[in-house]
Each structure stands twice: as structure tokens, then as C-alpha cells.
Amino acid sequence: MAKKVILDVDPGIDDAMVLCLALFDPAIEVIAVTSTGGNVTPQVASRNLHAIIEYLDPPRLPRIGFGTEPDDGLPVDGRYVHGIDGLGGTDLPSAALLTQHPAEKVICDAVRSAPDEVTIITLAPLTNLARAFQRDPELPQLINQVVIMGGNLDVSGNITPAAEFNMYCDPIAARQVFQSPCTKTLIPLDVTNRITLTLGHLDQLPAESTKIGHFLRSILKPAFRAYRQRFGLEGIHIHDMITYMAAIHPELFTTKEVAGNVETIGELTRGMTVFDRRRVPEWQSNMEVAYFIEKEEVIQKTLEGLHYAAGCE
């Protein structure tokens, strides 16, 4: 039986990659996709999500939910990597949606329709999930698992020295989700930084004559330029794709139980993920965190999945 999945995204180039694969993945059933602010504003994220799904035209259309900004606004965005439109300037055409359903309601309805069966994969700030938990306090105990892209264990942050981007954007929401009773797996920068997509991998993507191959090249080439100009890297990190793979192929990752929390107000440490590593911890373990990844296998599964998706056109 296909795994029921909700994707929470802020598209975003690597979010778009995940959508290209996930919406055609025979191993899962994407029952809903929700957008929120992060890489771009919530409004642009909503437009991008609708445009990507419309462009891909998958065999089964998921429910779509649209989010709004955190209560105190977004402190930063990712346009320095993802471009002004979040998709490297691709500017996909999209028809306007007359009705936009709130992301938190879509999450609640989707989980309630299949209690204990739904895995939520969050590839964005945790704003939508925290609001869903506020809307329906019983929801955390009805979710099969939440797989979270975010945080950092033993490496520095990627938006401040202390914090990873998603945690920094809405640390209050992140703390609420961390402290919730749902089953959680955190995929931190320590793991996602270990894979770099190179120009050689770009040549292994589906052919440009396919819809997905053309779309991937149009969004990834600007990302390669941005990484080279900003970070001096001849490749890009695909944090969201790795998190997706952790949810669908957990056998390729090694995890351990941890007790984690998120700093919400520190002047220098806002969004920092904090773990109780004392000899005798006082915090109770509340999640698993990934610390090892089978790199070559994850890359191979990614390329295979994208080729399969292109073959479904």
C-alpha cells in the first residue's frame, strides 16, 4: 500500500525538485501539498506551488493549501539562492485560483481523513504545522510521523552562525512542533550538507526534451550560478530532496534519539536547535535525529525517481 504523505513546502528550487519526483512516485500517495513563506513570501510560494502542479499535471492531483507569514513576519528569505521568483526566474504561467484553502485546515482535514496513516514531510519553516496543532490539539497524536528538514547538530547554521534557515524563519513554530507529542525525525544540515549536486549530476537528469528534464534544468542552472557566486561552490545542496528521501527510504539513514528544543529569542542564537547532551540529561527524548547518510544510494534513488517521473509524462 502506498504511503500517504503531506508535503509542506516553500518553493524554492529544491522544493520544486521534490514535487517533480513525489507527485509521480508509485511508493507514495501525496494527499495534500501546502505552501508557506520561507525561500519566498507566502504569496509567491502559493503561486509557485500552484504553477508547478499545474505544469507537471500529475496523474492524481493533491489537495492544495496556502499559508501565511509567521505572526511576527519573515525575518529573511532565500531569494539570494532561489531568485526573485523562487524558481530561478523560470516564471511558470499559472491560472489564478479563486478559492485558496488555509494550509492548516488542509493539514487537519487530510490527517483526520486517515488517522495514524499520514506522514508529513516539512521542507519549510514549521508555521503551517504549528498552526494545525493549534487548530486541532489532538492532531499530533493522529499523525504517523513528521519528517523535518531543519536544524543543526555539530555544524554551523546556514543563515546565521547558530541557526539553520527553516528554524530561523519561525523559531516559535519550530519549538511548538518540537514539544508536541507527535513522532518526529529531524534531518539536519549535518546530513543534508554531505551531498552536493554537481554539474555532472545535471547531465544525468532526464533528457531536456521531457517536461521534467526541461523544468529541472531551467531552475537548477541559476542555482548553480548563485552557489558559485555566493559560496564559491561548484555545486548545490539539495536539503529538501534529502529530507524527502529520509522519509521514503529511511533505511539509507542512521538516526538516534535526542532531546531537542529551539531558541526563540536569542540576539545571536534565534532559531538555534539545542540538544541536551549532558552526562545525565534532564530533558526527555522527543525526536530522532539523522546523523549518517548513504550518500551514493540517496543520489541514485533521486536520479532514478526523477527518470521514472519523466517517463510518466
N, C-alpha and C positions, 0 to 999 in steps of 0.2 A: 504494500500500500504506500502511495506517495506521501511524503511528509508534508503536513500543512504548515505554511510559512507566511508570516507577515514581514515585509521589508520596510524599514523606516529609514529614509534617505534624505540627503540634501544635495541633489545633483547639480554640479560635481561630476568630474571626468571619471573617477574610479567608481562612483555610484552608477554611472551610465554603463560602464563595463559589466558590472554585476547584473544590471537589468537585462543586458543583451544575452547573458548566459542563463540567468534564473528563470526568465519567462518562457524558456524552451526546455528547461531541464526536466527530463522524464522522472527524476528521482523525487521531485517536489511538486507541490501544488501551491502556487502563490495565490493565496486567497485575498490578500489586500496589500497595497503599497501606499505608504503615507509619506508626505514630504514635510520638511521643516527647514528653518533657517540655519545656516552654518557656513558652508562654502559660499553661498549667495544668500540674499534676503529670502524670507519665506515666499514672497510674491514671485520672485524669479525661480525659486526651487519648484513651486507649484506649476508654473508654466513649463519648466524643463521636464518635469515628470510626465505631465500630460502629453507633451510633444514627443518624448521618447517612446512612450507606449503607443501613441498614435502612429509613429513612424515604423516601429517594429511590427505592429499588428499581430500580436501573438495569438496562438490558437484558442487560448482561454483568457478572457480579459479579467483582471483582478478588480476588486473594488478599489477606489482611489480616495484617499483622504488628504486634506490640506491643512497644514499647521500654521501657527502664527509665531511671532517672536517671543522669547522669554519675557517674563514680566518686567525685567529691568533692561530689556533690549539686548541686541547682539553687540558685544564689545569689539568684534573683529570679524573679518570674513576671509575667504580663501581665494579671492579673485587674482591675487598675485601669482597663483599657480593655475587656476582654472579659467582665467579670462573673465572679461567683463560680464559675459552671459553665463558663466559657469561651465560652458561646453566648448571652450577654446575658440569662440567666435563662430561656431557652426551655424547658429541662428536657424534651428529647425522650425519649419512652419507648423502652426498649430491652431486649430479652431478654438474659439473661446468657449469655456464651459459655463453654462447658465447657472448651474447649481454646483456649489463646492461644499462637500460634506466635511465637517470638522474631523481632523485626524484622530483625536482622542475618542470620538464616538465610533468611528470606523473600527478602531482597535478593539474597543469594548464589545461591539456587536460581533466582530469576527471571532473573538475568543469565546464569547458566550454561546456562539453557534456550534462550537466544537470544544467543549471544556476538556482540559488535560491533553489536548492533541496538538495545540498550536505552538510552534517555535517562532519567537520574534527575534529577528536579526536587525540590530540597530547599528546603522552606519553613519550616524549623525549625532549632534547633541541630543540629550535624552529628554528634551522638552515634551514631546508628544507622549512618551510612555509615562512620565511623571504625572501629566495631566490626566491620562487614562486611569491611573491608580487613584488619583483624587476623585475622579468622577465615579468610579466603581471600586470601593475599598476591598471588595472580595476578589478582584481580578487577579492580583499576584498569585493567589493560590490555585487559580484555574488555568494558568499558563504552563505548558510543558517545560519550556526553557527559554531564557533570554540570553542571546549571544551578543556581546557588546564590543564594538570597536572603540577602544579608548584607553587612556591611562598609560602609565609607565612605571616599571618596577625598578630597574637598575640603570636605565639610560636617562638622558636629559629629555626635557619636553621638546616639542617641535613648534610651539608658538611662543612660549617663554622658557627660560632655563628649567623651570619646575614643572610646567604643565603641558599636556597633550591637548591638541586643538579642540576636540569634542568636549572634553571635560571643562576646558577653559570657557567655552561659549556659554554653558549653562551649568555651573557647578551646583547650584541649588537643586536642580532637577536630578543631576547625577547622584547627589547624596541621597535624595529621596528613593531613587531606584536601588542604590547600593543597600540601603537599610530596609528595603521591602523584603517580604518573605518568599519571593519567587526564586526559582533555581536559576543561577546566573553563571555564565562563563565569560571572563574578561579576556580579550585579545589585545594586549598592549603593544606599544611601539617596540619593546624588546624583541617581539616576534615579527611584527609586520615590517620592521626596518631590515630584516635579514634577507628579504627578496627584493631585488632590483630588476625591473623590466628594462631590457636593453633594446637597442636598435636591431640586434639580431633576432630577438623575440618578435619584434614588429614584423619582420619578414615571415614569421611563422604563423601569423594571424590568417583568418580566412581571406580568400582572394578579394581584391578590391572590386571585382565585378559583382560580388554579392552585396546585398544591402547592409549586412552587419559588418563585413570587411571594409566597405567604403566608410561607414559611420565611424568605426573604431579608428581608422587612420586619420580621419578628419578631426577627431577630438584628441588623439594621442600625440600627434606631431607637435601641436602648440605646447603640450605639457612637457615634452622633451626639451623644447627650447627654454621654457620657463625654469625647469630644473637646472639646466646648464647655466643660465644667466644668474639665477638667484643662489644656487647651492654649489655650482661647479661640478655637478654630477652628469655623467654621460648615461643617464638612465632615470627612471622614475619609480617611486614607491607606489604600490597598489594596495594600500592598507585595507580598503573595503573588500576587495576581492579575496584577500587572505582571510578576512573575518568570515566571509560567506563560506569559504572552503572549510573553515573550522567548524561551522555549523553543519555542513552537509557531509564532510569527511573527517569526523573527529579522530579517527584512527591515525591520521597524519600529524597529530599534535599531542604533546605531553603537557598535562596540567597538574596543578597542586592546589590543595585547599588553602585559602588565606582569609584573613580578617581585614577588610578594606573599608576606607572611607574617603571622602573628598573634602579638601579645604575650600570653603566658600567665600571667605572674606580677606584672606591674607594679601597685603600690599604686593608682596613678591611671590606669593605661593598660591594665589587664586587658581582653582582647578587642579591642584596637585593631588594625585592619588597617594594616600598614606596607608601603609600596611603595618600591622602590629607584629614586629619581628623580635620582640623581647624574648629573653630566655624562657620566661614564664608569661606568655601573652595573657592579657586581661580581656581583650576583645574576643568575641565569639566568631568563629569562621562563618563567613556569609557568602562565599563565592569560590569558584575555581578560577585560576588564572593560568593562561598558557605561558610556558617558558621555553618550549622546544618545538621546532617545526621541521618536517621532512621537506626540505626546500625543493629539490628536483621533482618530487612527486606532486607537490602542490602546483608547480609551474605546468607540469604535464597535464594534470587534471583541468587546469584553467584553459589551456590551449585546446584540449580535446572537447571541452564543453562548448567553447566558442565555435569550433568547427561543426559540432553537432547542431548548434543553434542556426548557423548559416545554412546548413543543409535542410533545415525545416522551412526555408522560405518558399 
